[in-house]
Amino acid sequence: MAINAEQYHNIKLQLAEKNVNLVAVSKTRTVEDIKALYDLGVKDFGENYVQELTDKQAVLPKDIRWHFIGHLQTNKVKLIAPFIYLIHSVDSYKLLQEINKQADKNNRIIDCLLQIYIADEETKFGMNEEELDFLMRQYNDSEMKNIKVIGLMGMASFTENVEKIRAEFKYLKSLFHKLQTQNSKLKIVSMGMSNDYAIAIEEGSTMVRIGSLFFSE
Ligand SMILES: *Cc1c(COP(=O)(O)O)cnc(C)c1O
């Protein structure tokens, strides 16, 4: 396996034009491949398994900003709390409380995104609108000093149907706008992957999470 530098440069230009941030998704990729992308200038990497993330973090450059994008179990939070840059996948108040507790132990403030279920596939994690509203109310009333909720994350359905994907991203962006009126700290909408990042950008993504396109077999 190797990295696809040309593809990276292409995408980097498209994102720069629209002011969209990139997280390079490096799950299942080797430390060597991550280092090669890092040497091209990538500083933000996303992983979705805690063990894999901590193994890689230990040996890769310390200025990498690690994003956690997978399903996070409360008992694993302590393992990433010392260094994690942004957690994209918060889906319960209990998890938020645990992140706050572990961030406090590490004297840090950890930024978090709330994961919203926008697809119609059973395998995707995240909250629905009602759960989101409930969690935001609990969060706004709480005094958690060591976390900051700064946006939303979502994954569209895995389909060729562009209009379906577009509608799902539009919905996520509309939830974001609604919440922004209550909490002005919200600034990130993390949506768009290799297959659908162009649609996500058209629908107002501020952060895409791209993996496969950067790597070639
Ligand atoms: C794997 C993954 C990505 C990247 O997917 P690609 O299709 O490889 O770009 C983005 N977000 C999440 C949550 C993922 O698990």
The ligand as an SDF file (V2000), in Angstrom:
LIG
                    3D

 15 15  0  0  0  0  0  0  0  0999 V2000
  -13.8160    5.3330    7.7730 C   0  0  0  0  0  0  0  0  0  0  0  0
  -14.5050    6.5870    8.1220 C   0  0  0  0  0  0  0  0  0  0  0  0
  -14.3770    7.7220    7.3150 C   0  0  0  0  0  0  0  0  0  0  0  0
  -13.5970    7.7560    6.0240 C   0  0  0  0  0  0  0  0  0  0  0  0
  -14.1320    6.9120    5.0680 O   0  0  0  0  0  0  0  0  0  0  0  0
  -13.5360    6.8400    3.5830 P   0  0  0  0  0  0  0  0  0  0  0  0
  -14.6530    6.2890    2.7960 O   0  0  0  0  0  0  0  0  0  0  0  0
  -12.3560    5.9400    3.6760 O   0  0  0  0  0  0  0  0  0  0  0  0
  -13.1660    8.2200    3.1880 O   0  0  0  0  0  0  0  0  0  0  0  0
  -15.0170    8.8850    7.7300 C   0  0  0  0  0  0  0  0  0  0  0  0
  -15.7460    8.9300    8.8680 N   0  0  0  0  0  0  0  0  0  0  0  0
  -15.8960    7.8590    9.6580 C   0  0  0  0  0  0  0  0  0  0  0  0
  -16.7240    7.9790   10.8970 C   0  0  0  0  0  0  0  0  0  0  0  0
  -15.2850    6.6500    9.3210 C   0  0  0  0  0  0  0  0  0  0  0  0
  -15.4430    5.5850   10.1170 O   0  0  0  0  0  0  0  0  0  0  0  0
  1  2  1  0
  2  3  1  0
  2 14  2  0
  3  4  1  0
  3 10  2  0
  4  5  1  0
  5  6  1  0
  6  7  2  0
  6  8  1  0
  6  9  1  0
 10 11  1  0
 11 12  2  0
 12 13  1  0
 12 14  1  0
 14 15  1  0
M  END
$$$$
